[in-house]
Amino acid sequence: MKIKSIELYNYRLYKGLNKIVFKNGNEKENLFLISGENGFGKTTFLHSLLWCLYGRLMSDIDETFRKEMYNGAYNNTLKSNLNNICKQQLKIKINPDIVSKIKKKGYTVDTEYLKEWSQYSVSLEFTDVLIPSISCQSLKIIRSYDIIIEEEFVRILIDGVPNELTNEIGHQIFINDFILNKDVARFFFFDSEKIVTLAETNTVEEKRKLCSAYNEVLGVKKYENLKKNLENLRLRFRRKSSDIEGRNRLLELLNKQKILSVTITEQEHLIVKLEEQLIMSRKEDERLQMLLFREGNSTTLEELNRQTAVLEVTQKKDADYKIRLKQFLEFAPFAISGKLLEDTKKQMEHDFNILQSKNNVRNQNFLLQNILVEMKEAFSNVSLAQKTKVELINSFHSIIAKYQNQTTDELPLLNVNKEDLDEFLSVYSNITTTYRVEFEHLTDDYRKNKQILERTTRNISNMQTKESDSLIKKIRLQKNESEHKIVDLEKRIRELHEELGAINKDLAVISRQISELSKKVSAGDSDSKKDQVAEQLISELNSFLTSLKNKKKSTLERRIKSTMNRLMHKSDFIGKVDVVIANDIIDINLYAVDGSLIKKEMLSKGEQQLYATSLLKALVEESGIQFPVFIDSPLQKFDKSHANKIITEFYPTISKQVILFPLLNKELTENELNIMKQYVNAAYLLKNKNSYSYIQAIDIDDFMKE
């Protein structure tokens, strides 16, 4: 399936008719580039396609759209989609009487001209669409809205004319079954920057949504729905069973299942309602903040708290810097003395050497004198002639005298010991080497911190002064109440999600009990053969589903692994991928070559985007769904090497048509465009003039020059 053309008429920024025709090129040229500056309508373009296909159901695809449709006000969203220039023209051209007349009787010849400003539409035309038993060269979906009669219209044309099939089964079912199911749309319409959330799928609800999309993409869901219908059929048979006790127990469980299902629906509705209230409260909070701006107080409570925290930190730093400066200032006189400090060092070293020398001579002489005395005593005890003893003692005395030294007569100015000298030399070394640099850094830090301290003090003082104004006090009180309400709503929504998880768990237990009991309770005689056929079909479906899931699981694991390793710098980054499906929850685990688990949340943003991209590619390829892929913000978080691989190995293979919405020089550089050119079929620029946008085809060689 390929898109032949897209038309936007008076949709938001796009005034009048804006059309893109997707020409067929060779199979290699599958890329189409649509670019424009921020605010020129790239995201609006994607928004229009989802609205064309799904209408109010587009809120199920992306949370951004769901938040936009706050308070269930889909009609408000429809009204806001009309181009602003058209809205202004309508205000000039119509009055309440004309509006009332058109609402009652429709447009007449006199009022037909108003459609130029009262209506907007988006259309998608497809080729190569396969519809069983129907010849189809082209299929066109047109969704429009009239702001005067406040009505939305959907037309589906097959080869230019309406078809009974679309009317019989309904437009939305037809689009889901033959074009693209809304549950898998996010795999074909995605923001390259936001898909990293797939790598951070941690909550049960997120895993359940991913599993639902997984089953839909891989074609598992339709078989599970068939199996569920057969199981419900068997349960209906058992409600007429002659086994009264078993039947009553089964009915009791079915009643509990129904109550829990209703409770779940109510809880989900309540969550949606609270989330809508949360959006409204946030809007009210923003409005109150704007009022504070207008009244001259732009301070939020968060800002006041932040400034107070900054003040506390800077005050602590100020006290610390003062203590350290005091320590530095104790050495300042030494640093200032300069030459005198150097002379003092020399004198201390000189005097220390004198004292050390005298001590050494004194110790040496004392030792030699002791040796002489002991030798005399030793000789006196030797059996020798007296004359010989005297000669030996005199000789030894002469030897000792030769090694005895005289101390210097020079007197030191300072009485310096080893500890004093070491302490002084330490101070001297500090002052002559790191003291100046550290002192300069410390004084600079102290000065900067002092400036922040004074500025913060002034800011807080100004805030507190403004807060004393009675009107600002009133608005501030309302804003504080609004902030508390937001916190309470967020807390209540979290609690409801927790309760919903517990109810789902109970429902799963009861569903298993029903399944087990239904095997024991026999069907009535009139339904026994039907029940046997249903049982056989369920058994065959179970075997088939097990085989299908294992096959799809194994293939998906291989695809994710090979795609990630191909796109990563490291060819062996992923050793194994394990897709774990338990009931309606899916987990995708990545393992390194050594078998260790790779935590996806610990991957870099670029690696998370590569993982999400690989998952999307694997799901799209495995699904066999032929549908164009639309990618907003491409290449933003990729480095040069990863970007080149995405351009050459991902975009050319993900689909027969890939439409990229890059922001030039940020999400697509000139070098990347040069690599991409060989795959580009056509390029378009979104231009803006007098507050409306339009689409202009452009040669790819001039794409970066505009």
Secondary structure, DSSP 8 states (H G I E B T S, - for coil): -EEEEEEEEEETTEEEEEEEE-----TT--EEEEE--TTSSHHHHHHHHHHHHHGGGGGGT-HHHHHHTGGG-HHHHHHHTB-HHHHHHHHHH--HHHHHHHHHH---TTTGGGHHHHEEEEEEEEES--BTTB--SEEEEEEEEETTTTEEEEEEEETTEE-HHHHHH-HHHHIIIII--GGGGGGTEEETTGGGGGGG--SHHHHHHHHHHHHHHTT-HHHHHHHHHHHHHHHHHHTT-S-HHHHHHHHHHHHHHHHHHHHHHHHHHHHHHHHHHHHHHHHHHHHHHHHHHHTT----HHHHHHHHHHHHHHHHHHHHHHHHHHHHHHTHHHHHHTHHHHHHHHHHHHHHHHHHHHHHHHHHHHHHHHHHHHHHHHHHTS---HHHHHHHHHHHHHHHHHH---------SS---HHHHHHHHHHHHHHHTTHHHHHHHHHHHHHHHHHHHHHHHHHHHHHHHHHTSHHHHHHHHHHHHHHHHHHHHHHHHHHHHHHHHHHHHHHHHHHHHHHHHHHHS---GGGHHHHHHHHHHHHHHHHHHHHHHHHHHHHHHHHHHHHHHHHSSSTTS-SEEEEEEETTEEEEEEE-TTS-EE-GGGS-HHHHHHHHHHHHHHHHHHHT----EEEESTTTT--HHHHHHIIIIIHHHH-S-EEEE--BTTTB-HHHHHHHGGGEEEEEEEEEETTEEEEEEE-GGGTTT-
